[in-house]
Amino acid sequence: MNHANIKRSKRLQKVLGVLMDGKKHSTWDLVEYGRTVAPATCVSELRCNGYSITHTCANGVHYYQLERGVESCAV
């Protein structure tokens, strides 16, 4: 998969900004506050940039959470 570099991608920076608080965020949160139409793709690209983001699903709602203390190693 080709992925954007976090340093040059405003799209990924916005989604990362939402996740930076370390709380769980639903797909809708990432759409609403991260201003993306493809939140799962953005999460995948952030992972390719070295960020550790967990995924859980409860009652059909998908949640993403940035692991604390994890720095990007791929930039």
Phi and psi restraints in degrees (range 20) as a CNS / XPLOR table:
assign (resid 1 and name C) (resid 2 and name N)
       (resid 2 and name CA) (resid 2 and name C) 1.0 -83.7 20.0 2
assign (resid 2 and name N) (resid 2 and name CA)
       (resid 2 and name C) (resid 3 and name N) 1.0 140.0 20.0 2
assign (resid 2 and name C) (resid 3 and name N)
       (resid 3 and name CA) (resid 3 and name C) 1.0 -136.8 20.0 2
assign (resid 3 and name N) (resid 3 and name CA)
       (resid 3 and name C) (resid 4 and name N) 1.0 152.9 20.0 2
assign (resid 3 and name C) (resid 4 and name N)
       (resid 4 and name CA) (resid 4 and name C) 1.0 -76.3 20.0 2
assign (resid 4 and name N) (resid 4 and name CA)
       (resid 4 and name C) (resid 5 and name N) 1.0 153.4 20.0 2
assign (resid 4 and name C) (resid 5 and name N)
       (resid 5 and name CA) (resid 5 and name C) 1.0 -86.9 20.0 2
assign (resid 5 and name N) (resid 5 and name CA)
       (resid 5 and name C) (resid 6 and name N) 1.0 130.9 20.0 2
assign (resid 5 and name C) (resid 6 and name N)
       (resid 6 and name CA) (resid 6 and name C) 1.0 -58.1 20.0 2
assign (resid 6 and name N) (resid 6 and name CA)
       (resid 6 and name C) (resid 7 and name N) 1.0 -31.6 20.0 2
assign (resid 6 and name C) (resid 7 and name N)
       (resid 7 and name CA) (resid 7 and name C) 1.0 -68.7 20.0 2
assign (resid 7 and name N) (resid 7 and name CA)
       (resid 7 and name C) (resid 8 and name N) 1.0 -24.6 20.0 2
assign (resid 7 and name C) (resid 8 and name N)
       (resid 8 and name CA) (resid 8 and name C) 1.0 -112.7 20.0 2
assign (resid 8 and name N) (resid 8 and name CA)
       (resid 8 and name C) (resid 9 and name N) 1.0 -1.6 20.0 2
assign (resid 8 and name C) (resid 9 and name N)
       (resid 9 and name CA) (resid 9 and name C) 1.0 -109.9 20.0 2
assign (resid 9 and name N) (resid 9 and name CA)
       (resid 9 and name C) (resid 10 and name N) 1.0 106.0 20.0 2
assign (resid 9 and name C) (resid 10 and name N)
       (resid 10 and name CA) (resid 10 and name C) 1.0 -61.5 20.0 2
assign (resid 10 and name N) (resid 10 and name CA)
       (resid 10 and name C) (resid 11 and name N) 1.0 -35.0 20.0 2
assign (resid 10 and name C) (resid 11 and name N)
       (resid 11 and name CA) (resid 11 and name C) 1.0 -59.9 20.0 2
assign (resid 11 and name N) (resid 11 and name CA)
       (resid 11 and name C) (resid 12 and name N) 1.0 -49.4 20.0 2
assign (resid 11 and name C) (resid 12 and name N)
       (resid 12 and name CA) (resid 12 and name C) 1.0 -69.7 20.0 2
assign (resid 12 and name N) (resid 12 and name CA)
       (resid 12 and name C) (resid 13 and name N) 1.0 -35.5 20.0 2
assign (resid 12 and name C) (resid 13 and name N)
       (resid 13 and name CA) (resid 13 and name C) 1.0 -62.8 20.0 2
assign (resid 13 and name N) (resid 13 and name CA)
       (resid 13 and name C) (resid 14 and name N) 1.0 -37.9 20.0 2
assign (resid 13 and name C) (resid 14 and name N)
       (resid 14 and name CA) (resid 14 and name C) 1.0 -65.5 20.0 2
assign (resid 14 and name N) (resid 14 and name CA)
       (resid 14 and name C) (resid 15 and name N) 1.0 -44.8 20.0 2
assign (resid 14 and name C) (resid 15 and name N)
       (resid 15 and name CA) (resid 15 and name C) 1.0 -66.7 20.0 2
assign (resid 15 and name N) (resid 15 and name CA)
       (resid 15 and name C) (resid 16 and name N) 1.0 -41.8 20.0 2
assign (resid 15 and name C) (resid 16 and name N)
       (resid 16 and name CA) (resid 16 and name C) 1.0 -61.6 20.0 2
assign (resid 16 and name N) (resid 16 and name CA)
       (resid 16 and name C) (resid 17 and name N) 1.0 -37.6 20.0 2
assign (resid 16 and name C) (resid 17 and name N)
       (resid 17 and name CA) (resid 17 and name C) 1.0 -59.1 20.0 2
assign (resid 17 and name N) (resid 17 and name CA)
       (resid 17 and name C) (resid 18 and name N) 1.0 -37.1 20.0 2
assign (resid 17 and name C) (resid 18 and name N)
       (resid 18 and name CA) (resid 18 and name C) 1.0 -67.6 20.0 2
assign (resid 18 and name N) (resid 18 and name CA)
       (resid 18 and name C) (resid 19 and name N) 1.0 -42.1 20.0 2
assign (resid 18 and name C) (resid 19 and name N)
       (resid 19 and name CA) (resid 19 and name C) 1.0 -77.7 20.0 2
assign (resid 19 and name N) (resid 19 and name CA)
       (resid 19 and name C) (resid 20 and name N) 1.0 -15.8 20.0 2
assign (resid 19 and name C) (resid 20 and name N)
       (resid 20 and name CA) (resid 20 and name C) 1.0 -62.6 20.0 2
assign (resid 20 and name N) (resid 20 and name CA)
       (resid 20 and name C) (resid 21 and name N) 1.0 -18.2 20.0 2
assign (resid 20 and name C) (resid 21 and name N)
       (resid 21 and name CA) (resid 21 and name C) 1.0 -75.6 20.0 2
assign (resid 21 and name N) (resid 21 and name CA)
       (resid 21 and name C) (resid 22 and name N) 1.0 -7.5 20.0 2
assign (resid 21 and name C) (resid 22 and name N)
       (resid 22 and name CA) (resid 22 and name C) 1.0 79.3 20.0 2
assign (resid 22 and name N) (resid 22 and name CA)
       (resid 22 and name C) (resid 23 and name N) 1.0 0.9 20.0 2
assign (resid 22 and name C) (resid 23 and name N)
       (resid 23 and name CA) (resid 23 and name C) 1.0 -88.8 20.0 2
assign (resid 23 and name N) (resid 23 and name CA)
       (resid 23 and name C) (resid 24 and name N) 1.0 164.7 20.0 2
assign (resid 23 and name C) (resid 24 and name N)
       (resid 24 and name CA) (resid 24 and name C) 1.0 -74.8 20.0 2
assign (resid 24 and name N) (resid 24 and name CA)
       (resid 24 and name C) (resid 25 and name N) 1.0 136.5 20.0 2
assign (resid 24 and name C) (resid 25 and name N)
       (resid 25 and name CA) (resid 25 and name C) 1.0 -129.2 20.0 2
assign (resid 25 and name N) (resid 25 and name CA)
       (resid 25 and name C) (resid 26 and name N) 1.0 134.1 20.0 2
assign (resid 25 and name C) (resid 26 and name N)
       (resid 26 and name CA) (resid 26 and name C) 1.0 -75.2 20.0 2
assign (resid 26 and name N) (resid 26 and name CA)
       (resid 26 and name C) (resid 27 and name N) 1.0 165.5 20.0 2
assign (resid 26 and name C) (resid 27 and name N)
       (resid 27 and name CA) (resid 27 and name C) 1.0 -55.2 20.0 2
assign (resid 27 and name N) (resid 27 and name CA)
       (resid 27 and name C) (resid 28 and name N) 1.0 -41.4 20.0 2
assign (resid 27 and name C) (resid 28 and name N)
       (resid 28 and name CA) (resid 28 and name C) 1.0 -63.2 20.0 2
assign (resid 28 and name N) (resid 28 and name CA)
       (resid 28 and name C) (resid 29 and name N) 1.0 -38.7 20.0 2
assign (resid 28 and name C) (resid 29 and name N)
       (resid 29 and name CA) (resid 29 and name C) 1.0 -57.0 20.0 2
assign (resid 29 and name N) (resid 29 and name CA)
       (resid 29 and name C) (resid 30 and name N) 1.0 -43.5 20.0 2
assign (resid 29 and name C) (resid 30 and name N)
       (resid 30 and name CA) (resid 30 and name C) 1.0 -68.2 20.0 2
assign (resid 30 and name N) (resid 30 and name CA)
       (resid 30 and name C) (resid 31 and name N) 1.0 -35.3 20.0 2
assign (resid 30 and name C) (resid 31 and name N)
       (resid 31 and name CA) (resid 31 and name C) 1.0 -66.1 20.0 2
assign (resid 31 and name N) (resid 31 and name CA)
       (resid 31 and name C) (resid 32 and name N) 1.0 -49.0 20.0 2
assign (resid 31 and name C) (resid 32 and name N)
       (resid 32 and name CA) (resid 32 and name C) 1.0 -68.2 20.0 2
assign (resid 32 and name N) (resid 32 and name CA)
       (resid 32 and name C) (resid 33 and name N) 1.0 -52.2 20.0 2
assign (resid 32 and name C) (resid 33 and name N)
       (resid 33 and name CA) (resid 33 and name C) 1.0 -94.7 20.0 2
assign (resid 33 and name N) (resid 33 and name CA)
       (resid 33 and name C) (resid 34 and name N) 1.0 -28.1 20.0 2
assign (resid 33 and name C) (resid 34 and name N)
       (resid 34 and name CA) (resid 34 and name C) 1.0 -87.4 20.0 2
assign (resid 34 and name N) (resid 34 and name CA)
       (resid 34 and name C) (resid 35 and name N) 1.0 -9.1 20.0 2
assign (resid 34 and name C) (resid 35 and name N)
       (resid 35 and name CA) (resid 35 and name C) 1.0 54.7 20.0 2
assign (resid 35 and name N) (resid 35 and name CA)
       (resid 35 and name C) (resid 36 and name N) 1.0 50.5 20.0 2
assign (resid 35 and name C) (resid 36 and name N)
       (resid 36 and name CA) (resid 36 and name C) 1.0 -127.7 20.0 2
assign (resid 36 and name N) (resid 36 and name CA)
       (resid 36 and name C) (resid 37 and name N) 1.0 150.6 20.0 2
assign (resid 36 and name C) (resid 37 and name N)
       (resid 37 and name CA) (resid 37 and name C) 1.0 -100.2 20.0 2
assign (resid 37 and name N) (resid 37 and name CA)
       (resid 37 and name C) (resid 38 and name N) 1.0 -2.5 20.0 2
assign (resid 37 and name C) (resid 38 and name N)
       (resid 38 and name CA) (resid 38 and name C) 1.0 -135.8 20.0 2
assign (resid 38 and name N) (resid 38 and name CA)
       (resid 38 and name C) (resid 39 and name N) 1.0 68.6 20.0 2
assign (resid 38 and name C) (resid 39 and name N)
       (resid 39 and name CA) (resid 39 and name C) 1.0 -62.8 20.0 2
assign (resid 39 and name N) (resid 39 and name CA)
       (resid 39 and name C) (resid 40 and name N) 1.0 -38.2 20.0 2
assign (resid 39 and name C) (resid 40 and name N)
       (resid 40 and name CA) (resid 40 and name C) 1.0 -65.8 20.0 2
assign (resid 40 and name N) (resid 40 and name CA)
       (resid 40 and name C) (resid 41 and name N) 1.0 -35.5 20.0 2
assign (resid 40 and name C) (resid 41 and name N)
       (resid 41 and name CA) (resid 41 and name C) 1.0 -66.5 20.0 2
assign (resid 41 and name N) (resid 41 and name CA)
       (resid 41 and name C) (resid 42 and name N) 1.0 -42.4 20.0 2
assign (resid 41 and name C) (resid 42 and name N)
       (resid 42 and name CA) (resid 42 and name C) 1.0 -61.6 20.0 2
assign (resid 42 and name N) (resid 42 and name CA)
       (resid 42 and name C) (resid 43 and name N) 1.0 -42.2 20.0 2
assign (resid 42 and name C) (resid 43 and name N)
       (resid 43 and name CA) (resid 43 and name C) 1.0 -61.9 20.0 2
assign (resid 43 and name N) (resid 43 and name CA)
       (resid 43 and name C) (resid 44 and name N) 1.0 -43.2 20.0 2
assign (resid 43 and name C) (resid 44 and name N)
       (resid 44 and name CA) (resid 44 and name C) 1.0 -60.7 20.0 2
assign (resid 44 and name N) (resid 44 and name CA)
       (resid 44 and name C) (resid 45 and name N) 1.0 -43.0 20.0 2
assign (resid 44 and name C) (resid 45 and name N)
       (resid 45 and name CA) (resid 45 and name C) 1.0 -67.4 20.0 2
assign (resid 45 and name N) (resid 45 and name CA)
       (resid 45 and name C) (resid 46 and name N) 1.0 -36.4 20.0 2
assign (resid 45 and name C) (resid 46 and name N)
       (resid 46 and name CA) (resid 46 and name C) 1.0 -63.9 20.0 2
assign (resid 46 and name N) (resid 46 and name CA)
       (resid 46 and name C) (resid 47 and name N) 1.0 -39.4 20.0 2
assign (resid 46 and name C) (resid 47 and name N)
       (resid 47 and name CA) (resid 47 and name C) 1.0 -61.7 20.0 2
assign (resid 47 and name N) (resid 47 and name CA)
       (resid 47 and name C) (resid 48 and name N) 1.0 -40.4 20.0 2
assign (resid 47 and name C) (resid 48 and name N)
       (resid 48 and name CA) (resid 48 and name C) 1.0 -64.8 20.0 2
assign (resid 48 and name N) (resid 48 and name CA)
       (resid 48 and name C) (resid 49 and name N) 1.0 -23.9 20.0 2
assign (resid 48 and name C) (resid 49 and name N)
       (resid 49 and name CA) (resid 49 and name C) 1.0 -86.9 20.0 2
assign (resid 49 and name N) (resid 49 and name CA)
       (resid 49 and name C) (resid 50 and name N) 1.0 3.6 20.0 2
assign (resid 49 and name C) (resid 50 and name N)
       (resid 50 and name CA) (resid 50 and name C) 1.0 101.5 20.0 2
assign (resid 50 and name N) (resid 50 and name CA)
       (resid 50 and name C) (resid 51 and name N) 1.0 2.8 20.0 2
assign (resid 50 and name C) (resid 51 and name N)
       (resid 51 and name CA) (resid 51 and name C) 1.0 -86.2 20.0 2
assign (resid 51 and name N) (resid 51 and name CA)
       (resid 51 and name C) (resid 52 and name N) 1.0 138.7 20.0 2
assign (resid 51 and name C) (resid 52 and name N)
       (resid 52 and name CA) (resid 52 and name C) 1.0 -96.9 20.0 2
assign (resid 52 and name N) (resid 52 and name CA)
       (resid 52 and name C) (resid 53 and name N) 1.0 112.3 20.0 2
assign (resid 52 and name C) (resid 53 and name N)
       (resid 53 and name CA) (resid 53 and name C) 1.0 -126.1 20.0 2
assign (resid 53 and name N) (resid 53 and name CA)
       (resid 53 and name C) (resid 54 and name N) 1.0 123.9 20.0 2
assign (resid 53 and name C) (resid 54 and name N)
       (resid 54 and name CA) (resid 54 and name C) 1.0 -89.8 20.0 2
assign (resid 54 and name N) (resid 54 and name CA)
       (resid 54 and name C) (resid 55 and name N) 1.0 157.4 20.0 2
assign (resid 54 and name C) (resid 55 and name N)
       (resid 55 and name CA) (resid 55 and name C) 1.0 -129.0 20.0 2
assign (resid 55 and name N) (resid 55 and name CA)
       (resid 55 and name C) (resid 56 and name N) 1.0 133.0 20.0 2
assign (resid 55 and name C) (resid 56 and name N)
       (resid 56 and name CA) (resid 56 and name C) 1.0 -135.8 20.0 2
assign (resid 56 and name N) (resid 56 and name CA)
       (resid 56 and name C) (resid 57 and name N) 1.0 160.0 20.0 2
assign (resid 56 and name C) (resid 57 and name N)
       (resid 57 and name CA) (resid 57 and name C) 1.0 -134.4 20.0 2
assign (resid 57 and name N) (resid 57 and name CA)
       (resid 57 and name C) (resid 58 and name N) 1.0 128.8 20.0 2
assign (resid 57 and name C) (resid 58 and name N)
       (resid 58 and name CA) (resid 58 and name C) 1.0 -135.9 20.0 2
assign (resid 58 and name N) (resid 58 and name CA)
       (resid 58 and name C) (resid 59 and name N) 1.0 123.8 20.0 2
assign (resid 58 and name C) (resid 59 and name N)
       (resid 59 and name CA) (resid 59 and name C) 1.0 54.3 20.0 2
assign (resid 59 and name N) (resid 59 and name CA)
       (resid 59 and name C) (resid 60 and name N) 1.0 37.8 20.0 2
assign (resid 59 and name C) (resid 60 and name N)
       (resid 60 and name CA) (resid 60 and name C) 1.0 80.1 20.0 2
assign (resid 60 and name N) (resid 60 and name CA)
       (resid 60 and name C) (resid 61 and name N) 1.0 4.2 20.0 2
assign (resid 60 and name C) (resid 61 and name N)
       (resid 61 and name CA) (resid 61 and name C) 1.0 -105.3 20.0 2
assign (resid 61 and name N) (resid 61 and name CA)
       (resid 61 and name C) (resid 62 and name N) 1.0 128.8 20.0 2
assign (resid 61 and name C) (resid 62 and name N)
       (resid 62 and name CA) (resid 62 and name C) 1.0 -92.4 20.0 2
assign (resid 62 and name N) (resid 62 and name CA)
       (resid 62 and name C) (resid 63 and name N) 1.0 134.9 20.0 2
assign (resid 62 and name C) (resid 63 and name N)
       (resid 63 and name CA) (resid 63 and name C) 1.0 -123.6 20.0 2
assign (resid 63 and name N) (resid 63 and name CA)
       (resid 63 and name C) (resid 64 and name N) 1.0 144.9 20.0 2
assign (resid 63 and name C) (resid 64 and name N)
       (resid 64 and name CA) (resid 64 and name C) 1.0 -125.8 20.0 2
assign (resid 64 and name N) (resid 64 and name CA)
       (resid 64 and name C) (resid 65 and name N) 1.0 143.4 20.0 2
assign (resid 64 and name C) (resid 65 and name N)
       (resid 65 and name CA) (resid 65 and name C) 1.0 -144.0 20.0 2
assign (resid 65 and name N) (resid 65 and name CA)
       (resid 65 and name C) (resid 66 and name N) 1.0 128.6 20.0 2
assign (resid 65 and name C) (resid 66 and name N)
       (resid 66 and name CA) (resid 66 and name C) 1.0 -77.3 20.0 2
assign (resid 66 and name N) (resid 66 and name CA)
       (resid 66 and name C) (resid 67 and name N) 1.0 128.7 20.0 2
assign (resid 66 and name C) (resid 67 and name N)
       (resid 67 and name CA) (resid 67 and name C) 1.0 -73.0 20.0 2
assign (resid 67 and name N) (resid 67 and name CA)
       (resid 67 and name C) (resid 68 and name N) 1.0 134.6 20.0 2
assign (resid 67 and name C) (resid 68 and name N)
       (resid 68 and name CA) (resid 68 and name C) 1.0 -68.3 20.0 2
assign (resid 68 and name N) (resid 68 and name CA)
       (resid 68 and name C) (resid 69 and name N) 1.0 146.8 20.0 2
assign (resid 68 and name C) (resid 69 and name N)
       (resid 69 and name CA) (resid 69 and name C) 1.0 76.3 20.0 2
assign (resid 69 and name N) (resid 69 and name CA)
       (resid 69 and name C) (resid 70 and name N) 1.0 9.9 20.0 2
assign (resid 69 and name C) (resid 70 and name N)
       (resid 70 and name CA) (resid 70 and name C) 1.0 -100.3 20.0 2
assign (resid 70 and name N) (resid 70 and name CA)
       (resid 70 and name C) (resid 71 and name N) 1.0 123.1 20.0 2
assign (resid 70 and name C) (resid 71 and name N)
       (resid 71 and name CA) (resid 71 and name C) 1.0 -103.7 20.0 2
assign (resid 71 and name N) (resid 71 and name CA)
       (resid 71 and name C) (resid 72 and name N) 1.0 153.6 20.0 2
assign (resid 71 and name C) (resid 72 and name N)
       (resid 72 and name CA) (resid 72 and name C) 1.0 -69.9 20.0 2
assign (resid 72 and name N) (resid 72 and name CA)
       (resid 72 and name C) (resid 73 and name N) 1.0 133.4 20.0 2
assign (resid 72 and name C) (resid 73 and name N)
       (resid 73 and name CA) (resid 73 and name C) 1.0 -115.1 20.0 2
assign (resid 73 and name N) (resid 73 and name CA)
       (resid 73 and name C) (resid 74 and name N) 1.0 -0.1 20.0 2
assign (resid 73 and name C) (resid 74 and name N)
       (resid 74 and name CA) (resid 74 and name C) 1.0 -110.1 20.0 2
assign (resid 74 and name N) (resid 74 and name CA)
       (resid 74 and name C) (resid 75 and name N) 1.0 13.2 20.0 2
